[in-house]
């Protein structure tokens, strides 16, 4: 049974596809669902302070909409907003919050697209000490894979 789950939402409609699966996973109302969005920060994209503040407000609204969506379906969720490298912050949040799992949608990038944009889900899957539940919206596939280091001494 999951006690705490970190759900990464990257701000896209595609990433919100994981929410219906989280709803089905959370059969016990005592499960803590932590919805996390990670901003790369103002310096990463050359934003000024006003742009960064606006981005943070947009991210907060996005998270609150997701919290409300789950709430209307009987799942209590809490928003978390962080700044930094997404994969690092997702894992850090899971560790700090004592999460049993991380859930996220993957964009399914490959080839040049992955080289240019990177793959947050791949980085999380490779480095996470807790199981990672990935959902790829194009295929409808839902898989659970712990990292290779899980259970290592």
Secondary structure, 3 states (H helix, E strand, C coil): CCCEEEEECCCCCHHHHHHHHHHHHCCCCCCEEEEEEEECCCCCCCCCHHHHHHHHHHHHHHHHHHHHHHHCCCCCEEEEEEECCHHHHHHHHHHHHCCCEEEEEECCCCHHHHHHHCCHHHHHHHHCCCEEEEEECCCCEEEEECCCCCCCC
